[in-house]
Amino acid sequence: MDENSLYNTIIVNRSRAPLHAGVVERATRLGQGTNPLCGDRVRLSVRTEKEEIENLLHETRGCAICIASTDLMAEAVTGRTVADALDLARQFTDMLENGSSMVETADAAMPDALRAFLPLRTHRSRLRCATLPWTALEEALDHD
Amino acid sequence: MSVSGSEIISADLSGLRAQFPILSQKVHGKPLVFLDSAASAQKPDVVIDGMARMMRSQYANIHRGLHWMSERSTEAYEAARTRIAEFLGAEFREEIVFTHNSTEAINLVAYSYGSLINPGQAVLISEMEHHANLVPWQMLRDRAGIELRVAPITDSGDLDLDAYGELLADGKVALVAITHMSNVLGTITPAHRLIEMAHAVGAKILLDGSQAVVHRRVNVRELDADFYTFTGHKLYGPTGIGILWARRELLDAMPPFMGGGDMISSVTFEKSTWAPIPAKFEAGTPAIVEAVGLGIAIDWVEAIGFDAIAAHEAALTKHALNVLSEVPGLSVVGQPRHRGGVISFTMDDVHPHDIATLLDRNGIAVRAGHHCAEPLMRRLGLTATARASFAVYTTEHEIDVLASTLRRIRQFFV
């Protein structure tokens, strides 16, 4: 099987045993993303302090791509400022949807783990699975 | 691994695969194993060629041109109507209304017949309806103050006939709208009984036959139904063509659904009068070539014969239930008493979309998701399933490939 290209180790591992699942105590922001096509749902709880993301945890019901993407997103944005995180959301979506070249995304300091989703560009019907948590993040950070 | 050989398909249907050019395609370098026919079936050469021939040699708009080409097109279009009337056992060819799909046919009934239902009366559907036979009735409910009732299913995936009877008992149900075969569970509903029970309390009944007509002979007069709908593309015909059959007196009494050309008798700025059926319900230029294509598909299906089709699909379904039950962690959803060639399943907690993507990487096409039946999924306590569905060209070998690939996918995840 050549599933290694998409279902690589980090995606499979994080989908089986997410490291950032749960609910943040004293969360300051909440976000939710749902995909009506498959019923996947991402719930985020975030605690921010002076516009910095201190902690972000998720409750995700979804496929391997969706769970892994949410978990890796949590890792990537924790410690960033809200503006930085929103910028990363745009870059990640752009990388998948518009096929920004890997060089460009390297310039933008895309964390390596998020590059695991690059093979999705040839699985267009599954793009939404990976971008769903980022939609939820935008909701959480855009609405105080 | 080649599945193009006639030796694989059952003896009765040998040679059929060769008539489907798409089946020899490779996907991701693997032979295509197409197990998504319940979503849309592939098309035999005879349909593809027949439609192309019409557009190449005898095509014009129908019913309005006074020239040779228009007359030939009109003849072909109306011959398709006659053919479909015979196929369904309709008493009159005027009872066949061409729509664009089954969804439009149901919307037509919900809008038009729905306008004749009084506030306080009810429409009765079931828990296993496709959104196409649910949302139009919700819209009618909200528009016209009509109650929408939902007949439950049993845990095995059959309609709960006792509950169905109770929902009919107060005599308020004006119309029952129910599937003839579930697109998720494969359940074939007891149409005769449902119709008898509806008529006993004075209700009319619509059967959504989108899945059923593919697998069995349907005779609307024998069934004693009032409305029957199906779509062309699941029956080896083209997309863009669907059928509404209804009793003549019902169609006569119903107001038009859409206004436009071809559906009028006369038009002034003050008032228009309607053409007789079926033209009253066919506003604008219809799907002419697609109607002809559906007629060809029906000729093709009937040449094979529903006895052979049913035997082939029953054998495939039995085989599939056997081999799939041996895949560790796999659960088939629903065990209805009578089922067609549609099997929904889950596998441990591997998400159906991951199953579908990994099957696709191996050339195997299945459907995954809620199958346009979200309330049914909730009833079953699921958010999604994977679904394999079979057609005349499906082989046992393809089902074996599905099962062995599922085993490998499971090893990968668990």
Chai-1 contact restraints between the chains, C-beta under 6 A:
chainA,res_idxA,chainB,res_idxB,connection_type,confidence,min_distance_angstrom,max_distance_angstrom,comment,restraint_id
A,M1,B,R408,contact,1.0,0.0,6.0,A-B,restraint_1
A,E3,B,L358,contact,1.0,0.0,6.0,A-B,restraint_2
A,E3,B,R361,contact,1.0,0.0,6.0,A-B,restraint_3
A,C38,B,H353,contact,1.0,0.0,6.0,A-B,restraint_4
A,C38,B,G369,contact,1.0,0.0,6.0,A-B,restraint_5
A,C38,B,A384,contact,1.0,0.0,6.0,A-B,restraint_6
A,G39,B,T383,contact,1.0,0.0,6.0,A-B,restraint_7
A,G39,B,A384,contact,1.0,0.0,6.0,A-B,restraint_8
A,C63,B,H351,contact,1.0,0.0,6.0,A-B,restraint_9
A,C63,B,H353,contact,1.0,0.0,6.0,A-B,restraint_10
A,C63,B,D354,contact,1.0,0.0,6.0,A-B,restraint_11
A,A64,B,D354,contact,1.0,0.0,6.0,A-B,restraint_12
A,R126,B,T357,contact,1.0,0.0,6.0,A-B,restraint_13
